[in-house]
Amino acid sequence: MNGTGTSKTGSTRRGYLRRSAAAVAAGGLLAGCAGEDAPADDADSTADGTATDAADATATDDADSWGASLAPVGEVTFESEPESVAVYDLLHADLAVAYGRADAVNSLGFDAAVDGATLSAYYERLDGVETDWGDLAQLNDGNSGVNVDAELLYELDSDLHLIDPALVTSFDGWEREDTAEIADNVGPWFGNYFSRTHGEPPAAWADAYEYHTVWETAERVAPVFRAEDRYEALAEVRADLLATIEEGLPPASERPTVAVTIFMDGTFYPTAANAPGYATAHVRPFGVEDAFAGEEITFETSYDYEAMLEFDPDVILHPYGLASYYSVPDVRTTLSEHAVGSELTAVAEDRVYPSGNPMQGPIVNLFQTEMTAKQLFPERFGAWPEYDGGPYPEIPAEERLFDRDRVAEVVAGDV
């Protein structure tokens, strides 16, 4: 415990965070607010990508409280802003930063030194935006597979779990009733993970699940932190970015074929470039031809060198390539020194690029969309600089596709 002195047997922790009726109760989950829209098809590639109904979730009958709604938990009612927040993935961590609450984050799913460094690689280019996450708890125990220890959640004693309870229920030993107990005795859940690839949530949550885009999730999380104005300001930056891209795009017939793929140990692990879900939110706006079009791509799909040569993409985008798990310069060297790999058009023309992290929140999405624009269309948006690790590379001011100063102001609360 963190020393609050408050019993965990009460119906609500600390008396200031309370779930709406049956929001996460086992067997009684509401499927969202009444009148909530059906899942968006592909709002990430629209001009603003915002949900039309999230504002409905901010009004309650109590002037001293407010609500927020996000599938699969439905509506959660707040009486004060959460001061300690458990986070599992980078999307939700990025949201906490975007809304000025980096200091509230007490955990990440995996090694904070790695994941924190990935986020910091982008924040490096935002004046005054910093995260001091060296002592964050690691929620994934890392011993056998992926799991979270309920006792750790009790020890963290978080006001809010900015985590999808359906994700936690997918871990061994967890049932929906277990997440309900955590919500009752510690703090509510509020997160959406399976929108990443429109994956199938555990059966216990299927009826309540909806798929949200990065920016729909950002809009729905904003009320939690009373940050609706921050969301609107960031959405304006994104709208300007997408308008710049739309204006500069060449005709579809002049766009390259693109392979989004991880390369590891001589094998390519592909992702459909235009697949639904926020994992590819930085690629879809460009309307490129997917080198793997027509293939049934799953997490188990893999190709050898010869198969890749059959696809022969103009450009290869390597996920997790920026301040993360893979050295794309090393990948390029390996491919160029291989008899078949060197024949790939993307390799021969030096168009193998580090691509973004699929777990992207709004700030990271801005950078990764700019990065993709420069990698795919350097003649239109300026060349992507050579990158061999470290922070997001410095882009000359005149070649930036969105206003970094404005983003930094928004994070600081100057809206």
C-alpha angles and dihedrals in degrees: 000000000000097000103261091135090222120135115244092214095078122104092244130028119242090347095263107082115059130169119229115251111306092342093147101004113136111264093003107074115150115228092229133285121333111271093021115163124250117257115292115248099219112335092156089077096049126095096263105007093206129144116247098215108040091100088068088069095061100067126082135165091248113080090205095055138051138193140226128192131206131154130279098023096044118206124359122188122217132196096182137011114272112255098193122039129188112213130185108181138033096250092064093039089054089051091055090052093046090055095048097256104110087124091062095059111105103171149017130203096245139015107331090205089063102035093037090052090052092056093041089056087069098036089055087080094053113082111237097002107124138152124209099197102143094120101042118138117247109231096193106076091210094209103109119000119316119320145139125225112228090210090061090055089053091049092050088051091198123191088218137016103213086195135109107252089205088063091052090048088057090064121093114272096017126115129179089255089060092056089048090056091052090050091050098044104031116014142309128278122239118170145101120214109157092066084078091088100354086259124176113266122214112289092249090066102033097102092052098044125112129172116238130186123234091264096043088053090048090052093048095047094047095080090057088069096031086247102133090126091053090051093050091049093050091046089056090054090051093047089054090048093051091046089054091050094047091050093050101042117113120227114290091252090062097050121105127248108251133205117197103199144144115227117207133158094348095311132105119220108196136206123197104251094216097037117137118256136070092275088083098031090118093054106040097069090069097061093218125168110261110230088214095051111147093025122114101237120197134158087268096054116114138164135201126221094273093051091049090052088057089057091040100182123204090222133025118204112196113206120223088026100131118075090327140087106321136056104220092190087060090047090052091050093049092049094046092052094051119093094229099027091057089060093063110111092226090054096043091050094043094243101136105121139183108250133196140280113268091218094074129159124194099283094046090045091059092054095042093050090052090047092052092048091056094045095049100036111022092158090058104036105021128270123293105241123238109278126193101162141301128073126356102287120260111259119203110255093243091054098049115115097205136031109263092184091057092050091050090050091052093051088050090053098253098135 
